[in-house]
Amino acid sequence: MSKNIRNIAIIAHVDHGKTTLVDNLFKQSGTVRENQRVEERAMDSGDLERERGITILAKCTSVMWGDTRINIVDTPGHADFGGEVERILSMVDGVVLLVDAAEGPMPQTKFVTMKALALGLKPIVVVNKVDKPDGDPDAATDAVFDLFVNLDANEYQLDFPILYASGRDGWCDDTLDGPRENLHPLFEKVLEHVPAPKVVTDGNADKPFSMLVSMLDRDNFLGRILTGRIETGRAKVGDAIHALSRDSKVIEVGRISKLLSFRGLERTPVEEAEAGDIVAIAGLQTATVADTIAVPEVKEALHSIPVDPPTLA
Ligand code: GDP
């Protein structure tokens, strides 16, 4: 059931501890064995990916918490050209903003944060590395608040949930003097504050399959891979599909030859996937980002996502 899916993006400046935190989230959720080699880490496994000819592993991962699958999408830690940030953020219903307690939010993450706020997403703020002797979690929190004000955050967004964490030591808590036990409070905050994919609550689950392409990758074995969140209906291997440009022209027809779901560190082939889930689809040769992939009875492209270079306010 898609009610048991949460889609989030992580926003973090390089070195603020994203990889370490996600590693420990995997371990504590049982997704990864304690002794799994660090080289196999999800968010930072560039070399391993190149070796395998896989390029999209790092951008999407998922972690199970109880019976809920949390899809975690990485965001570029900087301004982008061509709307990549918007396309990525359009797949999620919440963001986790990870901030080093000693450094506070960095200018490079401002762009992505601005886009997240503009899309109405309420960040869960994780002030990380609070174990550092030179950390000043209160100052970091204030700096995040000021940044949000500067970026025109609304009241709802300024009321952001906050967690203090040491991703390295594998704990986080609501308060600085709380029990420093585990990262469970982060899972709980995600379930509490990030809604299930809207596409599902809007009753789109039973409509014909459609998906907006957010990411494009190549795989040595599978060829072109289109990743996105299923907007309506179900995707099934073998189903006839076509790709629509943003002005609803049919640009390609084909079939879903392979459907991949993100499970932990792996992309797992699945037979079927439902509205709200983030999946990767192989089978089309020319479809690209911002195109709509759908069963042929769908004639209208989904709402377009910007593809032009955005301007930083
Ligand atoms: P990323 O670039 O955001 O993925 O950051 P990494 O997870 O690779 O961490 C960057 C550096 O910060 C590494 O040297 C980590 O060991 C260190 N680090 C990560 N988390 C913590 C933490 O909670 N506390 C401290 N003191 N160091 C951390």
py3Dmol code that shows the C-alpha trace and the ligand (Angstrom):
import py3Dmol

protein = """\
ATOM      1  CA  MET A   1       0.000   0.000   0.000  1.00  0.00           C
ATOM      2  CA  SER A   2       1.305   3.428  -0.889  1.00  0.00           C
ATOM      3  CA  LYS A   3       0.073   4.768   2.403  1.00  0.00           C
ATOM      4  CA  ASN A   4       3.174   3.013   3.630  1.00  0.00           C
ATOM      5  CA  ILE A   5       5.522   4.982   1.427  1.00  0.00           C
ATOM      6  CA  ARG A   6       7.245   8.225   2.330  1.00  0.00           C
ATOM      7  CA  ASN A   7       9.352  10.100  -0.218  1.00  0.00           C
ATOM      8  CA  ILE A   8      11.967  12.457   1.150  1.00  0.00           C
ATOM      9  CA  ALA A   9      14.996  14.308  -0.161  1.00  0.00           C
ATOM     10  CA  ILE A  10      18.129  15.034   1.805  1.00  0.00           C
ATOM     11  CA  ILE A  11      19.716  18.446   1.517  1.00  0.00           C
ATOM     12  CA  ALA A  12      23.227  18.683   2.898  1.00  0.00           C
ATOM     13  CA  HIS A  13      26.430  20.553   2.280  1.00  0.00           C
ATOM     14  CA  VAL A  14      29.341  18.292   1.366  1.00  0.00           C
ATOM     15  CA  ASP A  15      31.054  16.942   4.498  1.00  0.00           C
ATOM     16  CA  HIS A  16      28.177  17.758   6.821  1.00  0.00           C
ATOM     17  CA  GLY A  17      27.742  14.040   7.347  1.00  0.00           C
ATOM     18  CA  LYS A  18      25.057  12.818   4.959  1.00  0.00           C
ATOM     19  CA  THR A  19      26.783   9.578   4.007  1.00  0.00           C
ATOM     20  CA  THR A  20      27.564   8.665   7.581  1.00  0.00           C
ATOM     21  CA  LEU A  21      24.028   9.428   8.721  1.00  0.00           C
ATOM     22  CA  VAL A  22      22.379   7.447   5.926  1.00  0.00           C
ATOM     23  CA  ASP A  23      24.775   4.558   6.599  1.00  0.00           C
ATOM     24  CA  ASN A  24      23.676   4.445  10.194  1.00  0.00           C
ATOM     25  CA  LEU A  25      20.018   4.792   9.292  1.00  0.00           C
ATOM     26  CA  PHE A  26      20.420   1.698   7.132  1.00  0.00           C
ATOM     27  CA  LYS A  27      22.164  -0.189   9.878  1.00  0.00           C
ATOM     28  CA  GLN A  28      19.643   0.724  12.529  1.00  0.00           C
ATOM     29  CA  SER A  29      16.706  -0.165  10.333  1.00  0.00           C
ATOM     30  CA  GLY A  30      18.251  -3.524   9.589  1.00  0.00           C
ATOM     31  CA  THR A  31      18.584  -2.680   5.894  1.00  0.00           C
ATOM     32  CA  VAL A  32      22.323  -3.211   5.991  1.00  0.00           C
ATOM     33  CA  ARG A  33      24.273  -5.720   7.971  1.00  0.00           C
ATOM     34  CA  GLU A  34      26.469  -4.172  10.633  1.00  0.00           C
ATOM     35  CA  ASN A  35      29.559  -5.595   8.988  1.00  0.00           C
ATOM     36  CA  GLN A  36      28.783  -4.450   5.467  1.00  0.00           C
ATOM     37  CA  ARG A  37      31.832  -2.853   3.946  1.00  0.00           C
ATOM     38  CA  VAL A  38      31.894   0.916   3.910  1.00  0.00           C
ATOM     39  CA  GLU A  39      32.649   0.783   0.201  1.00  0.00           C
ATOM     40  CA  GLU A  40      29.132  -0.465  -0.275  1.00  0.00           C
ATOM     41  CA  ARG A  41      27.627   2.603   1.318  1.00  0.00           C
ATOM     42  CA  ALA A  42      24.650   3.974  -0.462  1.00  0.00           C
ATOM     43  CA  MET A  43      25.138   7.653  -0.946  1.00  0.00           C
ATOM     44  CA  ASP A  44      28.835   7.775  -1.630  1.00  0.00           C
ATOM     45  CA  SER A  45      29.553   4.718  -3.702  1.00  0.00           C
ATOM     46  CA  GLY A  46      30.741   6.403  -6.870  1.00  0.00           C
ATOM     47  CA  ASP A  47      33.604   4.055  -7.670  1.00  0.00           C
ATOM     48  CA  LEU A  48      31.593   0.954  -7.029  1.00  0.00           C
ATOM     49  CA  GLU A  49      28.856   2.278  -9.255  1.00  0.00           C
ATOM     50  CA  ARG A  50      31.254   2.995 -12.052  1.00  0.00           C
ATOM     51  CA  GLU A  51      32.659  -0.498 -11.739  1.00  0.00           C
ATOM     52  CA  ARG A  52      29.207  -1.980 -12.112  1.00  0.00           C
ATOM     53  CA  GLY A  53      28.163   0.466 -14.780  1.00  0.00           C
ATOM     54  CA  ILE A  54      25.371   1.731 -12.593  1.00  0.00           C
ATOM     55  CA  THR A  55      25.003   5.430 -12.195  1.00  0.00           C
ATOM     56  CA  ILE A  56      21.744   5.928 -10.395  1.00  0.00           C
ATOM     57  CA  LEU A  57      22.264   3.888  -7.254  1.00  0.00           C
ATOM     58  CA  ALA A  58      23.521   6.804  -5.239  1.00  0.00           C
ATOM     59  CA  LYS A  59      20.660   9.107  -6.019  1.00  0.00           C
ATOM     60  CA  CYS A  60      17.818   6.962  -4.703  1.00  0.00           C
ATOM     61  CA  THR A  61      17.824   4.604  -1.788  1.00  0.00           C
ATOM     62  CA  SER A  62      15.189   3.359   0.579  1.00  0.00           C
ATOM     63  CA  VAL A  63      15.012   2.264   4.133  1.00  0.00           C
ATOM     64  CA  MET A  64      12.282   0.267   5.893  1.00  0.00           C
ATOM     65  CA  TRP A  65      10.891   1.556   9.152  1.00  0.00           C
ATOM     66  CA  GLY A  66       8.274  -0.819  10.469  1.00  0.00           C
ATOM     67  CA  ASP A  67       6.070  -1.470   7.455  1.00  0.00           C
ATOM     68  CA  THR A  68       6.801   1.897   5.855  1.00  0.00           C
ATOM     69  CA  ARG A  69       9.283   2.262   3.072  1.00  0.00           C
ATOM     70  CA  ILE A  70      11.080   5.591   3.134  1.00  0.00           C
ATOM     71  CA  ASN A  71      12.487   6.461  -0.289  1.00  0.00           C
ATOM     72  CA  ILE A  72      15.433   8.811   0.122  1.00  0.00           C
ATOM     73  CA  VAL A  73      16.480  10.941  -2.819  1.00  0.00           C
ATOM     74  CA  ASP A  74      19.771  12.757  -2.847  1.00  0.00           C
ATOM     75  CA  THR A  75      19.888  16.377  -3.999  1.00  0.00           C
ATOM     76  CA  PRO A  76      22.803  18.157  -5.611  1.00  0.00           C
ATOM     77  CA  GLY A  77      24.458  20.319  -2.959  1.00  0.00           C
ATOM     78  CA  HIS A  78      24.452  23.381  -5.155  1.00  0.00           C
ATOM     79  CA  ALA A  79      22.510  25.476  -7.629  1.00  0.00           C
ATOM     80  CA  ASP A  80      21.864  23.650 -10.857  1.00  0.00           C
ATOM     81  CA  PHE A  81      21.063  24.404 -14.426  1.00  0.00           C
ATOM     82  CA  GLY A  82      18.188  22.875 -16.248  1.00  0.00           C
ATOM     83  CA  GLY A  83      15.785  22.383 -13.362  1.00  0.00           C
ATOM     84  CA  GLU A  84      17.308  19.240 -11.880  1.00  0.00           C
ATOM     85  CA  VAL A  85      16.618  20.377  -8.331  1.00  0.00           C
ATOM     86  CA  GLU A  86      12.954  21.058  -9.021  1.00  0.00           C
ATOM     87  CA  ARG A  87      12.526  17.757 -10.770  1.00  0.00           C
ATOM     88  CA  ILE A  88      14.025  15.889  -7.857  1.00  0.00           C
ATOM     89  CA  LEU A  89      12.044  17.808  -5.276  1.00  0.00           C
ATOM     90  CA  SER A  90       8.841  17.282  -7.231  1.00  0.00           C
ATOM     91  CA  MET A  91       9.047  13.571  -6.348  1.00  0.00           C
ATOM     92  CA  VAL A  92       9.076  14.067  -2.583  1.00  0.00           C
ATOM     93  CA  ASP A  93       6.716  15.213   0.142  1.00  0.00           C
ATOM     94  CA  GLY A  94       9.346  16.215   2.663  1.00  0.00           C
ATOM     95  CA  VAL A  95      12.991  17.158   3.018  1.00  0.00           C
ATOM     96  CA  VAL A  96      15.618  16.610   5.657  1.00  0.00           C
ATOM     97  CA  LEU A  97      18.030  19.513   5.900  1.00  0.00           C
ATOM     98  CA  LEU A  98      21.250  18.335   7.453  1.00  0.00           C
ATOM     99  CA  VAL A  99      23.448  21.034   8.966  1.00  0.00           C
ATOM    100  CA  ASP A 100      26.826  20.789  10.654  1.00  0.00           C
ATOM    101  CA  ALA A 101      26.538  22.156  14.217  1.00  0.00           C
ATOM    102  CA  ALA A 102      29.851  23.989  13.892  1.00  0.00           C
ATOM    103  CA  GLU A 103      29.355  25.422  10.409  1.00  0.00           C
ATOM    104  CA  GLY A 104      25.643  26.078  10.184  1.00  0.00           C
ATOM    105  CA  PRO A 105      23.885  26.184   6.815  1.00  0.00           C
ATOM    106  CA  MET A 106      26.277  26.874   3.946  1.00  0.00           C
ATOM    107  CA  PRO A 107      25.622  29.169   0.978  1.00  0.00           C
ATOM    108  CA  GLN A 108      25.784  26.252  -1.462  1.00  0.00           C
ATOM    109  CA  THR A 109      22.698  24.593   0.039  1.00  0.00           C
ATOM    110  CA  LYS A 110      20.718  27.822  -0.067  1.00  0.00           C
ATOM    111  CA  PHE A 111      19.502  27.230  -3.611  1.00  0.00           C
ATOM    112  CA  VAL A 112      18.112  23.767  -2.942  1.00  0.00           C
ATOM    113  CA  THR A 113      16.575  24.906   0.337  1.00  0.00           C
ATOM    114  CA  MET A 114      14.948  27.844  -1.427  1.00  0.00           C
ATOM    115  CA  LYS A 115      13.421  25.515  -4.005  1.00  0.00           C
ATOM    116  CA  ALA A 116      12.145  23.147  -1.308  1.00  0.00           C
ATOM    117  CA  LEU A 117      10.499  26.009   0.581  1.00  0.00           C
ATOM    118  CA  ALA A 118       9.030  27.397  -2.645  1.00  0.00           C
ATOM    119  CA  LEU A 119       7.422  24.002  -3.280  1.00  0.00           C
ATOM    120  CA  GLY A 120       5.788  24.221   0.151  1.00  0.00           C
ATOM    121  CA  LEU A 121       7.850  21.470   1.736  1.00  0.00           C
ATOM    122  CA  LYS A 122       8.495  21.734   5.477  1.00  0.00           C
ATOM    123  CA  PRO A 123      12.065  20.690   6.215  1.00  0.00           C
ATOM    124  CA  ILE A 124      12.963  18.477   9.131  1.00  0.00           C
ATOM    125  CA  VAL A 125      16.157  20.129  10.329  1.00  0.00           C
ATOM    126  CA  VAL A 126      18.899  17.867  11.633  1.00  0.00           C
ATOM    127  CA  VAL A 127      21.701  19.713  13.393  1.00  0.00           C
ATOM    128  CA  ASN A 128      24.451  17.166  12.989  1.00  0.00           C
ATOM    129  CA  LYS A 129      27.849  16.531  14.601  1.00  0.00           C
ATOM    130  CA  VAL A 130      26.735  17.987  17.928  1.00  0.00           C
ATOM    131  CA  ASP A 131      29.452  15.816  19.472  1.00  0.00           C
ATOM    132  CA  LYS A 132      32.029  18.196  18.027  1.00  0.00           C
ATOM    133  CA  PRO A 133      33.669  20.288  20.730  1.00  0.00           C
ATOM    134  CA  ASP A 134      33.470  23.406  18.565  1.00  0.00           C
ATOM    135  CA  GLY A 135      29.840  22.779  17.654  1.00  0.00           C
ATOM    136  CA  ASP A 136      27.294  25.440  18.511  1.00  0.00           C
ATOM    137  CA  PRO A 137      23.921  23.790  17.867  1.00  0.00           C
ATOM    138  CA  ASP A 138      21.902  26.799  19.040  1.00  0.00           C
ATOM    139  CA  ALA A 139      23.734  29.135  16.703  1.00  0.00           C
ATOM    140  CA  ALA A 140      23.289  26.650  13.841  1.00  0.00           C
ATOM    141  CA  THR A 141      19.565  26.439  14.595  1.00  0.00           C
ATOM    142  CA  ASP A 142      19.255  30.235  14.659  1.00  0.00           C
ATOM    143  CA  ALA A 143      21.118  30.455  11.368  1.00  0.00           C
ATOM    144  CA  VAL A 144      18.692  27.972   9.783  1.00  0.00           C
ATOM    145  CA  PHE A 145      15.750  29.989  11.070  1.00  0.00           C
ATOM    146  CA  ASP A 146      17.228  33.215   9.669  1.00  0.00           C
ATOM    147  CA  LEU A 147      17.913  31.521   6.349  1.00  0.00           C
ATOM    148  CA  PHE A 148      14.295  30.338   6.127  1.00  0.00           C
ATOM    149  CA  VAL A 149      13.048  33.850   6.923  1.00  0.00           C
ATOM    150  CA  ASN A 150      15.283  35.244   4.187  1.00  0.00           C
ATOM    151  CA  LEU A 151      13.923  32.667   1.782  1.00  0.00           C
ATOM    152  CA  ASP A 152      10.331  33.690   2.547  1.00  0.00           C
ATOM    153  CA  ALA A 153       9.377  30.582   4.451  1.00  0.00           C
ATOM    154  CA  ASN A 154       5.787  30.595   5.698  1.00  0.00           C
ATOM    155  CA  GLU A 155       4.665  30.146   9.326  1.00  0.00           C
ATOM    156  CA  TYR A 156       4.175  26.436   8.830  1.00  0.00           C
ATOM    157  CA  GLN A 157       7.697  26.021   7.482  1.00  0.00           C
ATOM    158  CA  LEU A 158       9.245  28.209  10.186  1.00  0.00           C
ATOM    159  CA  ASP A 159       7.736  25.838  12.724  1.00  0.00           C
ATOM    160  CA  PHE A 160      10.141  23.142  11.489  1.00  0.00           C
ATOM    161  CA  PRO A 161      10.848  20.073  13.577  1.00  0.00           C
ATOM    162  CA  ILE A 162      14.428  19.928  14.754  1.00  0.00           C
ATOM    163  CA  LEU A 163      16.679  17.103  15.829  1.00  0.00           C
ATOM    164  CA  TYR A 164      20.162  17.240  17.285  1.00  0.00           C
ATOM    165  CA  ALA A 165      22.326  14.419  16.045  1.00  0.00           C
ATOM    166  CA  SER A 166      25.616  12.735  15.895  1.00  0.00           C
ATOM    167  CA  GLY A 167      25.231  10.714  12.743  1.00  0.00           C
ATOM    168  CA  ARG A 168      28.644   9.216  13.350  1.00  0.00           C
ATOM    169  CA  ASP A 169      27.719   8.006  16.809  1.00  0.00           C
ATOM    170  CA  GLY A 170      24.320   6.901  15.520  1.00  0.00           C
ATOM    171  CA  TRP A 171      21.893   8.928  17.603  1.00  0.00           C
ATOM    172  CA  CYS A 172      19.623  11.930  17.469  1.00  0.00           C
ATOM    173  CA  ASP A 173      17.167  13.553  19.851  1.00  0.00           C
ATOM    174  CA  ASP A 174      14.646  16.392  20.146  1.00  0.00           C
ATOM    175  CA  THR A 175      16.738  18.091  22.773  1.00  0.00           C
ATOM    176  CA  LEU A 176      20.425  18.559  23.438  1.00  0.00           C
ATOM    177  CA  ASP A 177      20.249  16.898  26.820  1.00  0.00           C
ATOM    178  CA  GLY A 178      17.963  14.017  25.859  1.00  0.00           C
ATOM    179  CA  PRO A 179      18.924  10.351  25.724  1.00  0.00           C
ATOM    180  CA  ARG A 180      21.520   9.749  23.049  1.00  0.00           C
ATOM    181  CA  GLU A 181      20.425   6.268  22.105  1.00  0.00           C
ATOM    182  CA  ASN A 182      19.701   5.806  18.429  1.00  0.00           C
ATOM    183  CA  LEU A 183      18.410   7.415  15.246  1.00  0.00           C
ATOM    184  CA  HIS A 184      14.828   6.237  15.767  1.00  0.00           C
ATOM    185  CA  PRO A 185      13.596   9.803  16.440  1.00  0.00           C
ATOM    186  CA  LEU A 186      14.489  10.679  12.846  1.00  0.00           C
ATOM    187  CA  PHE A 187      12.407   7.823  11.447  1.00  0.00           C
ATOM    188  CA  GLU A 188       9.574   8.899  13.725  1.00  0.00           C
ATOM    189  CA  LYS A 189       9.808  12.537  12.651  1.00  0.00           C
ATOM    190  CA  VAL A 190       9.636  11.473   9.005  1.00  0.00           C
ATOM    191  CA  LEU A 191       6.498   9.433   9.638  1.00  0.00           C
ATOM    192  CA  GLU A 192       4.972  12.208  11.707  1.00  0.00           C
ATOM    193  CA  HIS A 193       5.759  15.182   9.474  1.00  0.00           C
ATOM    194  CA  VAL A 194       6.033  13.865   5.934  1.00  0.00           C
ATOM    195  CA  PRO A 195       2.684  13.001   4.366  1.00  0.00           C
ATOM    196  CA  ALA A 196       2.148   9.867   2.324  1.00  0.00           C
ATOM    197  CA  PRO A 197       2.444  10.654  -1.401  1.00  0.00           C
ATOM    198  CA  LYS A 198      -0.379  13.025  -2.319  1.00  0.00           C
ATOM    199  CA  VAL A 199      -1.014  11.171  -5.532  1.00  0.00           C
ATOM    200  CA  VAL A 200      -2.425   8.358  -3.465  1.00  0.00           C
ATOM    201  CA  THR A 201      -4.619  10.320  -1.097  1.00  0.00           C
ATOM    202  CA  ASP A 202      -6.051  12.129  -4.121  1.00  0.00           C
ATOM    203  CA  GLY A 203      -7.429   8.832  -5.356  1.00  0.00           C
ATOM    204  CA  ASN A 204      -5.123   8.506  -8.337  1.00  0.00           C
ATOM    205  CA  ALA A 205      -4.073   4.983  -7.557  1.00  0.00           C
ATOM    206  CA  ASP A 206      -6.762   3.439  -9.762  1.00  0.00           C
ATOM    207  CA  LYS A 207      -6.274   5.639 -12.812  1.00  0.00           C
ATOM    208  CA  PRO A 208      -4.184   4.616 -15.855  1.00  0.00           C
ATOM    209  CA  PHE A 209      -0.432   4.608 -15.304  1.00  0.00           C
ATOM    210  CA  SER A 210       1.482   7.861 -15.697  1.00  0.00           C
ATOM    211  CA  MET A 211       4.799   9.158 -14.435  1.00  0.00           C
ATOM    212  CA  LEU A 212       6.813  12.329 -14.902  1.00  0.00           C
ATOM    213  CA  VAL A 213      10.482  11.651 -15.608  1.00  0.00           C
ATOM    214  CA  SER A 214      12.706  13.351 -13.021  1.00  0.00           C
ATOM    215  CA  MET A 215      16.042  11.720 -13.708  1.00  0.00           C
ATOM    216  CA  LEU A 216      17.728  10.174 -16.689  1.00  0.00           C
ATOM    217  CA  ASP A 217      20.544   7.650 -16.438  1.00  0.00           C
ATOM    218  CA  ARG A 218      22.271   5.054 -18.493  1.00  0.00           C
ATOM    219  CA  ASP A 219      23.009   1.548 -17.448  1.00  0.00           C
ATOM    220  CA  ASN A 220      25.440  -0.616 -19.401  1.00  0.00           C
ATOM    221  CA  PHE A 221      23.026  -3.516 -19.371  1.00  0.00           C
ATOM    222  CA  LEU A 222      19.646  -1.872 -19.436  1.00  0.00           C
ATOM    223  CA  GLY A 223      20.343   1.206 -21.521  1.00  0.00           C
ATOM    224  CA  ARG A 224      18.343   4.345 -20.858  1.00  0.00           C
ATOM    225  CA  ILE A 225      16.719   4.447 -17.447  1.00  0.00           C
ATOM    226  CA  LEU A 226      13.996   6.900 -16.557  1.00  0.00           C
ATOM    227  CA  THR A 227      13.376   7.570 -12.903  1.00  0.00           C
ATOM    228  CA  GLY A 228      10.377   9.299 -11.421  1.00  0.00           C
ATOM    229  CA  ARG A 229       7.478   9.029  -9.036  1.00  0.00           C
ATOM    230  CA  ILE A 230       4.428   7.215 -10.340  1.00  0.00           C
ATOM    231  CA  GLU A 231       1.716   9.828 -10.483  1.00  0.00           C
ATOM    232  CA  THR A 232      -1.290   7.681 -11.307  1.00  0.00           C
ATOM    233  CA  GLY A 233      -2.040   3.985 -11.547  1.00  0.00           C
ATOM    234  CA  ARG A 234       0.374   1.085 -11.575  1.00  0.00           C
ATOM    235  CA  ALA A 235       3.412   0.361 -13.693  1.00  0.00           C
ATOM    236  CA  LYS A 236       3.750  -3.237 -14.860  1.00  0.00           C
ATOM    237  CA  VAL A 237       6.555  -4.967 -16.700  1.00  0.00           C
ATOM    238  CA  GLY A 238       5.515  -5.610 -20.300  1.00  0.00           C
ATOM    239  CA  ASP A 239       2.901  -2.861 -20.384  1.00  0.00           C
ATOM    240  CA  ALA A 240       2.705  -0.766 -23.525  1.00  0.00           C
ATOM    241  CA  ILE A 241       3.666   2.824 -22.811  1.00  0.00           C
ATOM    242  CA  HIS A 242       4.348   5.995 -24.709  1.00  0.00           C
ATOM    243  CA  ALA A 243       6.297   9.115 -23.904  1.00  0.00           C
ATOM    244  CA  LEU A 244       4.681  12.544 -24.168  1.00  0.00           C
ATOM    245  CA  SER A 245       6.616  15.768 -24.497  1.00  0.00           C
ATOM    246  CA  ARG A 246       5.596  18.677 -22.329  1.00  0.00           C
ATOM    247  CA  ASP A 247       3.199  19.845 -25.003  1.00  0.00           C
ATOM    248  CA  SER A 248       1.569  16.400 -25.060  1.00  0.00           C
ATOM    249  CA  LYS A 249       3.076  15.193 -28.352  1.00  0.00           C
ATOM    250  CA  VAL A 250       3.782  11.484 -28.554  1.00  0.00           C
ATOM    251  CA  ILE A 251       7.528  11.218 -28.989  1.00  0.00           C
ATOM    252  CA  GLU A 252       8.033   7.498 -28.565  1.00  0.00           C
ATOM    253  CA  VAL A 253       6.102   4.294 -28.070  1.00  0.00           C
ATOM    254  CA  GLY A 254       7.421   1.168 -26.410  1.00  0.00           C
ATOM    255  CA  ARG A 255       7.042  -1.178 -23.493  1.00  0.00           C
ATOM    256  CA  ILE A 256       8.261  -1.356 -19.927  1.00  0.00           C
ATOM    257  CA  SER A 257      11.094  -3.867 -20.320  1.00  0.00           C
ATOM    258  CA  LYS A 258      12.376  -3.521 -16.790  1.00  0.00           C
ATOM    259  CA  LEU A 259      10.978  -1.941 -13.663  1.00  0.00           C
ATOM    260  CA  LEU A 260      13.265  -1.220 -10.740  1.00  0.00           C
ATOM    261  CA  SER A 261      12.371  -0.292  -7.211  1.00  0.00           C
ATOM    262  CA  PHE A 262      14.845   1.150  -4.735  1.00  0.00           C
ATOM    263  CA  ARG A 263      15.312  -1.234  -1.856  1.00  0.00           C
ATOM    264  CA  GLY A 264      18.056  -0.350   0.533  1.00  0.00           C
ATOM    265  CA  LEU A 265      21.294  -0.120  -1.383  1.00  0.00           C
ATOM    266  CA  GLU A 266      19.989  -1.990  -4.384  1.00  0.00           C
ATOM    267  CA  ARG A 267      17.775  -1.362  -7.297  1.00  0.00           C
ATOM    268  CA  THR A 268      15.525  -4.394  -7.231  1.00  0.00           C
ATOM    269  CA  PRO A 269      13.650  -5.586 -10.309  1.00  0.00           C
ATOM    270  CA  VAL A 270       9.930  -5.711  -9.562  1.00  0.00           C
ATOM    271  CA  GLU A 271       6.958  -6.826 -11.653  1.00  0.00           C
ATOM    272  CA  GLU A 272       4.690  -4.010 -10.587  1.00  0.00           C
ATOM    273  CA  ALA A 273       4.772  -0.716  -8.743  1.00  0.00           C
ATOM    274  CA  GLU A 274       2.028   1.586  -7.528  1.00  0.00           C
ATOM    275  CA  ALA A 275       1.189   5.287  -7.500  1.00  0.00           C
ATOM    276  CA  GLY A 276       3.342   7.257  -5.118  1.00  0.00           C
ATOM    277  CA  ASP A 277       6.387   5.042  -5.433  1.00  0.00           C
ATOM    278  CA  ILE A 278       9.654   6.177  -6.998  1.00  0.00           C
ATOM    279  CA  VAL A 279      10.822   3.753  -9.670  1.00  0.00           C
ATOM    280  CA  ALA A 280      13.231   3.422 -12.556  1.00  0.00           C
ATOM    281  CA  ILE A 281      11.924   2.253 -15.911  1.00  0.00           C
ATOM    282  CA  ALA A 282      13.822   0.832 -18.873  1.00  0.00           C
ATOM    283  CA  GLY A 283      12.370   0.226 -22.313  1.00  0.00           C
ATOM    284  CA  LEU A 284      12.304   3.612 -24.040  1.00  0.00           C
ATOM    285  CA  GLN A 285      15.184   5.003 -26.094  1.00  0.00           C
ATOM    286  CA  THR A 286      14.519   8.695 -26.568  1.00  0.00           C
ATOM    287  CA  ALA A 287      12.242   9.803 -23.725  1.00  0.00           C
ATOM    288  CA  THR A 288      13.973  12.190 -21.375  1.00  0.00           C
ATOM    289  CA  VAL A 289      13.570  14.327 -18.270  1.00  0.00           C
ATOM    290  CA  ALA A 290      10.357  16.325 -17.953  1.00  0.00           C
ATOM    291  CA  ASP A 291       8.597  13.957 -20.378  1.00  0.00           C
ATOM    292  CA  THR A 292       5.560  12.034 -19.245  1.00  0.00           C
ATOM    293  CA  ILE A 293       5.572   8.257 -19.549  1.00  0.00           C
ATOM    294  CA  ALA A 294       2.122   6.720 -19.578  1.00  0.00           C
ATOM    295  CA  VAL A 295      -0.070   4.007 -20.993  1.00  0.00           C
ATOM    296  CA  PRO A 296      -1.312   5.002 -24.456  1.00  0.00           C
ATOM    297  CA  GLU A 297      -4.792   5.983 -23.258  1.00  0.00           C
ATOM    298  CA  VAL A 298      -3.227   8.926 -21.398  1.00  0.00           C
ATOM    299  CA  LYS A 299      -3.064  11.739 -23.947  1.00  0.00           C
ATOM    300  CA  GLU A 300      -2.116  14.718 -21.808  1.00  0.00           C
ATOM    301  CA  ALA A 301       1.352  15.318 -20.387  1.00  0.00           C
ATOM    302  CA  LEU A 302       1.556  15.758 -16.635  1.00  0.00           C
ATOM    303  CA  HIS A 303       2.202  19.259 -15.253  1.00  0.00           C
ATOM    304  CA  SER A 304       5.562  20.279 -16.562  1.00  0.00           C
ATOM    305  CA  ILE A 305       8.575  20.806 -14.392  1.00  0.00           C
ATOM    306  CA  PRO A 306      10.893  23.645 -15.338  1.00  0.00           C
ATOM    307  CA  VAL A 307      13.780  22.661 -17.556  1.00  0.00           C
ATOM    308  CA  ASP A 308      15.160  26.115 -18.132  1.00  0.00           C
ATOM    309  CA  PRO A 309      17.991  27.521 -16.052  1.00  0.00           C
ATOM    310  CA  PRO A 310      16.387  28.881 -12.886  1.00  0.00           C
ATOM    311  CA  THR A 311      17.465  32.185 -11.412  1.00  0.00           C
ATOM    312  CA  LEU A 312      18.617  32.543  -7.835  1.00  0.00           C
ATOM    313  CA  ALA A 313      16.471  35.143  -6.068  1.00  0.00           C
TER     314      ALA A 313
END
"""
ligand_1 = """\
28
GDP
P 29.008 13.888 3.404
O 29.983 14.527 2.488
O 27.938 14.848 3.820
O 28.426 12.609 2.894
O 29.802 13.598 4.772
P 30.410 12.257 5.373
O 29.340 11.414 5.963
O 31.310 11.629 4.381
O 31.233 12.865 6.596
C 32.211 13.859 6.410
C 33.177 13.819 7.563
O 32.520 14.177 8.784
C 33.806 12.449 7.799
O 35.134 12.623 8.183
C 32.969 11.892 8.942
O 33.678 10.969 9.725
C 32.652 13.130 9.721
N 31.379 12.994 10.449
C 30.221 12.529 9.958
N 29.264 12.552 10.923
C 29.834 13.057 12.030
C 29.359 13.324 13.355
O 28.207 13.101 13.699
N 30.250 13.854 14.218
C 31.535 14.129 13.883
N 32.332 14.646 14.822
N 32.029 13.868 12.644
C 31.192 13.348 11.730
"""
view = py3Dmol.view(width=600, height=400)
view.addModel(protein, "pdb")
view.setStyle({"model": 0}, {"cartoon": {"style": "trace"}})
view.addModel(ligand_1, "xyz")
view.setStyle({"model": 1}, {"stick": {}})
view.zoomTo()
view.show()
